[in-house]
Amino acid sequence: MWNPAMEKMDRGQLRGLQLERLKKTVRLCYERVPMYRAKMDAKGVKPEDIHSLEDIAHIPLTGKADLREQYPFRLLAVPMRDVVRIHASSGTTGKPITAAYTRGDLEMWSENVARVAAAGGATADDIAQISFGYTLFTGAFGLHGGLEKIGAAIVPLSSGNTERQIHIMRDFGVTLLVATPSYAMYMAEVAERMGLIHQLKLRTGLFGAEGSTEEMRRELEARWGICATDNYGLTELIGPGVSGECREKCGMHINEDHFYPEIIDPDTGRTLPEGAQGELVLTTLTKEAQPALRYRTRDITRLITAPCACGRTQIRMEKVRGRSDDMLIIRGVNVFPSQIESVLVGRPGIGPQYEIVVTRENHIDALEVKAELIDADLLDRWSELEALHGKIRADLRVMLSLDVKVTLVSPNSLTRFEGKARRVTDLREGRITS
């Protein structure tokens, strides 16, 4: 445990600290960020109205569109001379969202990532290969800072050139891998194809930047022979380090002294009771350059208050089930890509790569799932192929309450991704979503 004093803090003490920091953050936002002042004034809320943590519900919610309208630096709560780092989201669906950091923010960031990494098993003895892109994307720099704080030796390899990644992993004796789950899976395929996977010393995987299922985790652990944990974060708040799994793997511990979590109904915005599943909303409690009030993550999860066997006292969040804005509605049925992944990944004969294609004909939505075979010879064994096809289709029907088209494709025929995987091709609107 990296910081037992904070990670095992008494819940009563923690709530007192959260309230103190919440009041300070609300006042900072109101006095220095015009967008927050306007939103609060429109709702008749003042900083002095915050007397308890529950009073946070009076503060208006903030969404991605709100932040994009402030591009590039109208969300700053400090002078630009105090900013020492700037990151940004990809901006693939609109203006990017910028993320500014003071020196204090960078220290807070590395502290939070150090906790998450240590919970996942990272130590000062590790040689850590970071296979996130070293760009405006927060992932690589965030994990780099936290692992360096722990004392691990960092191999800042970035993403791409996968065969070289495997050679470096072998030659440097890498023990810890940082990557997206989809890229880690592709790296395993390449290492197997090169005949080198059994020469590697990898023991730990810290995966993030995209959602994944338990089935994907089991497949990664089996292929690499590692312990794999998930971590979570958002550019809009800080990057990775908001939460992460310990090796008990029963939810991601939220660094609650720095981020205050809520669960709301994504349709009404109403705060939901403890234990309910809904959309995660987060408020920064210590961010200096660019604080955030009640940011709608669009991630669907629930909070777990039961004690964890690891001894940490922070609330945990379940693996993200999906995103409210990525949810597909097919003939009135809500479909999350993670549901499809849970049916496909780890199934005998089927590889971990898949694609979901949505079309519309005669005003009727149709869903096709493309799944990649492991053995190309199966394409010539019709009876086995049909049996596998029928079983997948039946299991998807049970999972989704929807009949979908299933297409089994040749090995290595679907696109591999070095960053976040894009699993959904939605041809109804001519766009691709993650």
TIVO-405672 format. One line per 2 residues: number of its first residue (from 1); their letters; for each residue z, y, x of C-alpha. Coordinates in steps of 0.1 Angstrom, whole numbers, always signed. Layout:
BEGIN
NUM) A) Z:Y:X | ...
***
This chain:
BEGIN
1) MW) +0:+0:+0 | -11:+33:+16
3) NP) +14:+57:+0 | +42:+38:-18
5) AM) +61:+70:-26 | +33:+81:-49
7) EK) +18:+48:-59 | +52:+34:-70
9) MD) +66:+67:-84 | +89:+64:-114
11) RG) +69:+71:-146 | +93:+98:-157
13) QL) +90:+116:-124 | +53:+112:-124
15) RG) +50:+128:-158 | +70:+157:-147
17) LQ) +48:+162:-117 | +17:+159:-139
19) LE) +29:+186:-163 | +37:+209:-134
21) RL) +3:+205:-119 | -15:+206:-153
23) KK) +0:+240:-161 | -11:+253:-127
25) TV) -46:+239:-132 | -50:+253:-167
27) RL) -40:+288:-155 | -63:+286:-125
29) CY) -92:+276:-147 | -84:+303:-173
31) ER) -80:+331:-148 | -108:+323:-123
33) VP) -135:+303:-141 | -153:+323:-169
35) MY) -166:+292:-186 | -131:+278:-192
37) RA) -118:+311:-203 | -146:+315:-228
39) KM) -140:+280:-242 | -103:+284:-245
41) DA) -105:+318:-260 | -130:+305:-286
43) KG) -104:+279:-296 | -74:+304:-294
45) VK) -57:+285:-265 | -39:+303:-237
47) PE) -23:+288:-205 | +12:+295:-218
49) DI) +5:+272:-248 | +8:+241:-225
51) HS) +44:+230:-228 | +39:+192:-226
53) LE) +13:+167:-215 | +4:+161:-251
55) DI) -6:+198:-254 | -37:+190:-233
57) AH) -53:+180:-266 | -55:+217:-275
59) IP) -78:+224:-246 | -116:+221:-254
61) LT) -135:+191:-240 | -160:+197:-213
63) GK) -193:+179:-210 | -221:+174:-184
65) AD) -243:+200:-202 | -215:+226:-198
67) LR) -214:+220:-161 | -252:+221:-157
69) EQ) -253:+255:-173 | -230:+268:-145
71) YP) -254:+257:-117 | -250:+263:-89
73) FR) -216:+279:-82 | -203:+295:-114
75) LL) -175:+269:-117 | -158:+280:-84
77) AV) -122:+290:-87 | -121:+301:-51
79) PM) -142:+325:-30 | -172:+309:-13
81) RD) -157:+316:+21 | -130:+290:+12
83) VV) -156:+263:+5 | -163:+239:+34
85) RI) -183:+212:+17 | -209:+210:-11
87) HA) -221:+179:-28 | -243:+174:-59
89) SS) -254:+148:-84 | -290:+136:-83
91) GT) -301:+158:-112 | -327:+132:-123
93) TG) -322:+141:-160 | -318:+179:-155
95) KP) -302:+204:-132 | -279:+188:-106
97) IT) -241:+193:-109 | -227:+208:-78
99) AA) -193:+198:-63 | -175:+222:-40
101) YT) -145:+214:-17 | -119:+234:+2
103) RG) -102:+219:+32 | -73:+210:+10
105) DL) -97:+192:-14 | -112:+172:+15
107) EM) -77:+161:+25 | -68:+152:-11
109) WS) -101:+133:-14 | -95:+112:+17
111) EN) -59:+105:+6 | -71:+92:-28
113) VA) -98:+71:-13 | -74:+57:+13
115) RV) -51:+45:-15 | -81:+28:-33
117) AA) -94:+12:-1 | -60:-1:+9
119) AG) -55:-15:-25 | -88:-34:-21
121) GA) -76:-48:+12 | -89:-24:+38
123) TA) -68:-20:+70 | -70:-3:+104
125) DD) -83:-36:+118 | -115:-34:+97
127) IA) -150:-26:+109 | -164:-10:+78
129) QI) -202:-7:+71 | -210:+20:+47
131) SF) -243:+13:+29 | -243:+42:+6
133) GY) -268:+70:+13 | -254:+98:+34
135) TL) -269:+125:+13 | -256:+150:-13
137) FT) -243:+119:-31 | -205:+118:-28
139) GA) -201:+80:-23 | -208:+77:+14
141) FG) -188:+107:+26 | -159:+98:+2
143) LH) -154:+63:+14 | -160:+74:+50
145) GG) -131:+99:+48 | -107:+75:+32
147) LE) -114:+45:+55 | -113:+67:+85
149) KI) -79:+80:+74 | -67:+44:+72
151) GA) -79:+39:+107 | -109:+15:+101
153) AI) -139:+17:+125 | -167:+32:+105
155) VP) -204:+21:+108 | -222:+50:+89
157) LS) -254:+30:+84 | -265:+46:+50
159) SG) -288:+26:+27 | -322:+11:+33
161) NT) -338:-10:+61 | -319:-41:+48
163) ER) -328:-65:+76 | -314:-40:+102
165) QI) -283:-37:+80 | -278:-75:+83
167) HI) -284:-75:+121 | -259:-46:+125
169) MR) -234:-64:+103 | -236:-95:+125
171) DF) -238:-78:+159 | -209:-53:+152
173) GV) -187:-79:+136 | -184:-60:+104
175) TL) -156:-71:+81 | -158:-47:+52
177) LV) -189:-36:+32 | -192:-5:+11
179) AT) -222:-5:-13 | -233:-6:-49
181) PS) -229:-41:-64 | -267:-43:-69
183) YA) -275:-34:-33 | -248:-58:-20
185) MY) -265:-85:-40 | -298:-77:-25
187) MA) -283:-76:+10 | -269:-111:+3
189) EV) -304:-124:-7 | -319:-109:+25
191) AE) -291:-124:+47 | -297:-158:+32
193) RM) -334:-155:+37 | -328:-145:+74
195) GL) -305:-175:+78 | -277:-152:+90
197) IH) -252:-151:+61 | -230:-178:+76
199) QL) -228:-159:+110 | -212:-129:+94
201) KL) -175:-120:+95 | -174:-101:+62
203) RT) -141:-105:+43 | -139:-75:+19
205) GL) -163:-56:-4 | -155:-22:-18
207) FG) -181:-17:-45 | -187:+13:-67
209) AE) -212:+40:-80 | -224:+17:-108
211) GS) -208:-5:-133 | -208:-43:-129
213) TE) -194:-73:-148 | -169:-100:-138
215) EM) -199:-123:-136 | -215:-100:-110
217) RR) -182:-99:-90 | -179:-137:-89
219) EL) -215:-140:-78 | -210:-115:-50
221) EA) -178:-132:-39 | -194:-166:-38
223) RW) -225:-155:-19 | -207:-134:+7
225) GI) -174:-153:+8 | -154:-121:+3
227) CA) -128:-105:-19 | -147:-79:-40
229) TD) -130:-49:-57 | -144:-21:-78
231) NY) -136:+16:-74 | -145:+45:-96
233) GL) -152:+82:-94 | -174:+110:-105
235) TE) -192:+139:-86 | -180:+162:-114
237) LI) -143:+156:-104 | -144:+147:-67
239) GP) -164:+116:-61 | -149:+81:-54
241) GV) -111:+79:-53 | -103:+85:-90
243) SG) -93:+49:-94 | -97:+15:-78
245) EC) -87:-21:-81 | -60:-38:-61
247) RE) -65:-74:-52 | -49:-86:-84
249) KC) -82:-74:-100 | -67:-66:-134
251) GM) -78:-30:-138 | -84:+0:-116
253) HI) -53:+20:-107 | -58:+57:-115
255) NE) -44:+82:-90 | -25:+99:-118
257) DH) -8:+125:-96 | -43:+140:-91
259) FY) -62:+130:-122 | -49:+130:-158
261) PE) -66:+104:-180 | -71:+103:-218
263) II) -91:+81:-242 | -109:+97:-270
265) DP) -132:+86:-299 | -166:+94:-285
267) DT) -179:+104:-319 | -151:+127:-331
269) GR) -134:+137:-298 | -100:+127:-313
271) TL) -74:+114:-288 | -69:+77:-294
273) PE) -35:+59:-293 | -23:+40:-263
275) GA) -43:+8:-256 | -73:+18:-277
277) QG) -108:+15:-263 | -129:+46:-262
279) EL) -143:+73:-239 | -125:+82:-208
281) VL) -116:+119:-204 | -102:+132:-171
283) TT) -86:+164:-159 | -81:+173:-122
285) LT) -46:+182:-113 | -49:+193:-77
287) KE) -86:+203:-72 | -88:+238:-57
289) AQ) -125:+248:-53 | -137:+234:-86
291) PA) -111:+222:-110 | -121:+204:-142
293) LR) -104:+204:-176 | -109:+175:-200
295) YR) -142:+163:-186 | -160:+137:-208
297) TR) -170:+109:-185 | -190:+91:-212
299) DI) -176:+58:-198 | -162:+34:-223
301) TR) -129:+17:-213 | -92:+15:-222
303) LI) -60:+23:-203 | -35:-4:-194
305) TA) +1:+6:-192 | +16:-29:-186
307) PC) +31:-33:-151 | +8:-47:-124
309) AC) +20:-75:-101 | +11:-54:-71
311) GR) +40:-31:-78 | +20:+1:-83
313) TQ) +31:+21:-114 | +0:+41:-122
315) IR) -19:+35:-154 | -50:+13:-149
317) ME) -84:+15:-165 | -103:-15:-175
319) KV) -137:-22:-160 | -161:+3:-177
321) RG) -178:-16:-205 | -207:+9:-206
323) RS) -215:+45:-212 | -216:+61:-246
325) DD) -248:+79:-236 | -264:+48:-221
327) ML) -256:+26:-251 | -288:+13:-267
329) II) -291:+12:-305 | -315:-15:-315
331) RG) -321:-19:-352 | -287:-5:-359
333) VN) -269:-27:-334 | -250:-11:-304
335) VF) -260:-28:-272 | -245:-22:-237
337) PS) -264:-35:-206 | -232:-50:-193
339) QI) -232:-74:-223 | -266:-87:-212
341) ES) -255:-89:-175 | -225:-111:-185
343) VL) -249:-136:-201 | -273:-137:-172
345) VG) -254:-134:-139 | -241:-166:-125
347) RP) -261:-188:-149 | -276:-219:-131
349) GI) -312:-213:-123 | -311:-175:-129
351) GP) -307:-149:-102 | -287:-117:-104
353) QY) -317:-94:-109 | -327:-85:-145
355) EI) -345:-58:-164 | -341:-46:-200
357) VV) -372:-32:-217 | -369:-13:-250
359) TR) -401:-6:-271 | -409:+6:-306
361) EN) -437:-7:-327 | -444:+3:-363
363) HI) -411:+23:-362 | -391:-9:-353
365) DA) -372:-12:-321 | -376:-43:-299
367) LE) -356:-55:-269 | -370:-76:-241
369) VK) -348:-91:-213 | -365:-101:-181
371) AE) -345:-125:-160 | -355:-137:-125
373) LI) -356:-174:-117 | -341:-187:-85
375) DA) -366:-216:-81 | -403:-208:-86
377) DL) -410:-245:-91 | -392:-243:-124
379) LD) -422:-224:-138 | -442:-257:-136
381) RW) -414:-278:-152 | -421:-268:-188
383) SE) -394:-288:-205 | -366:-275:-182
385) LE) -380:-240:-184 | -381:-240:-222
387) AL) -345:-254:-224 | -333:-226:-201
389) HG) -352:-200:-220 | -338:-212:-253
391) KI) -302:-213:-241 | -304:-178:-227
393) RA) -319:-165:-260 | -293:-182:-281
395) DL) -264:-169:-259 | -278:-134:-261
397) RV) -281:-137:-299 | -244:-146:-300
399) ML) -234:-118:-276 | -255:-91:-292
401) SL) -258:-102:-329 | -295:-95:-323
403) DV) -326:-116:-316 | -343:-105:-284
405) KV) -373:-115:-264 | -365:-133:-232
407) TL) -390:-135:-203 | -383:-156:-172
409) VS) -401:-142:-142 | -408:-155:-107
411) PN) -382:-151:-79 | -382:-117:-61
413) SL) -406:-102:-86 | -382:-76:-101
415) TR) -374:-43:-84 | -345:-42:-59
417) FE) -325:-10:-56 | -308:+5:-25
419) GK) -287:+29:-45 | -277:+28:-82
421) AR) -297:+1:-100 | -319:+11:-129
423) RV) -317:-18:-153 | -331:-2:-185
425) TD) -367:+9:-191 | -367:+27:-225
427) LR) -403:+30:-235 | -394:+46:-268
429) EG) -390:+79:-250 | -410:+71:-219
431) RI) -379:+73:-196 | -359:+50:-174
433) TS) -321:+50:-176 | -295:+33:-154
***
